[in-house]
Amino acid sequence: MNNESLQRRGAAATPRGIAISCPFYADRASNAELWDVEGRRYIDFAAGIAVLNTGHRHPRVTQAIAAQLERFTHTAYQVVPYESYVALAERINAATPGAHAKKTAFFTTGAEAVENAVKIARAATGRPAVIAFGGAFHGRTLLTMALTGKVAPYKVGFGPFPGDVYHVPYPSALQGVTHADSLKAILNLFKTDVDPHRVAAIIIEPVQGEGGFNPAPVALMQGLRALCDQYGILLVADEVQTGFARTGKLFAMEHFGVAPDIMTFAKSLAGGMPLSGVCGRAEIMDAPAPGGLGSTYAGNPLALAAAHAVLDVIAEEGLAERAHALGERLRSRLDAMRAHVPQIAEVRGLGAMVAVEFADASGAPDAAFAGAVQQRALQKGLLLLTCGMYGNVIRFLFPLTVQDDVFEEALAILQASLQG
Ligand SMILES: Cc1ncc(COP(=O)(O)O)c(C=O)c1O
């Protein structure tokens, strides 16, 4: 079995719509390292798209899964419940921003969490409309695709989409969009397209993920909170990519001094096991009638066991603080590279959620340069992901548990790849 033969079989047996970044197949992985089926080693700064803040196969996580494997693997929580679900809900309710009473429901994927957040917001407000942001990514199901603010490749050929979804621009220093512009666009929407009293929710990523690792200005989040309070709209924070210590806090919303009414999370919650959730004000979460929420696999016991271990590891290994320290090291290295790499237009992020954006000599987005850096890094054994509205951003999603020497090795590869 080698990469080439697997690629041939993959191309014949699976659809091209699942675009694959790497020309090799995984064999095994440990913390921030991954080996392909031919034995080649890579440093994994993609982390399964932000899923592995605690690294591949953290021993605490694998032990927790193994212990649960010996007890039961599935009952369907809404048929036969289990304590680990309740206990994780209690932990999440206590750990999320806001001192108010909260409740949490678990699901399987990020998109499913977002879908359910909208269902809950509609049930709680009796209103249909949702406002999202340009550049947002909320998933690939029909409703979450409608919320997603990027057409290619996510929406091409898949419409029509559910109605009553509106987009406003997300602030961007490079694009010259301020937080005031975004708030004004919402007020404008209330004049031109939708009565604010028909709006159930405004959904926002505190740091846009696929959109380019753009942190929301604090003034935007506070402005949204005030607007939501004024019109009885629910503020939904989509923390699917930002959650679980990536930004230097357990949740990114802790940076903004305001609490959302509803929060969605997934990815790094369960260290590689599929688990997502929606946490919100207790009275809002109780709006859907019994039977209105749930799904067969939602809150899988193996994934819940992993999530408990992940929360323990984040606290015991100080991963929020480590995210901050590693993010600073990466940023200062990238900042130092600016003198040698004129294509670097901006280095930005929050905590370890760092990205570098590239532009050409005319200031236009330079996706070709981002792609070339990504390819050169891959050849040297470092796995990187791109993102951004124009695909001209490289984002860093290394495990927060990455060993110091492996991190340094990766930074050296990055530096060499930036220089060509
Ligand atoms: C902010 C955000 N929301 C939702 C999703 C969708 O999650 P999933 O791919 O698990 O459905 C993603 C995935 O990247 C995301 O980054």
The ligand as an ORCA input file, in Angstrom:
! r2SCAN-3c Opt
* xyz 0 1
  C     -17.099     28.476     12.882
  C     -17.563     27.158     12.310
  N     -18.847     26.811     12.419
  C     -19.301     25.647     11.943
  C     -18.458     24.766     11.299
  C     -18.993     23.473     10.767
  O     -18.509     22.400     11.520
  P     -18.543     20.922     10.936
  O     -17.605     20.855      9.801
  O     -18.150     20.048     12.104
  O     -19.957     20.664     10.523
  C     -17.106     25.079     11.155
  C     -16.170     24.164     10.464
  O     -15.092     24.499     10.063
  C     -16.638     26.315     11.680
  O     -15.346     26.666     11.570
*
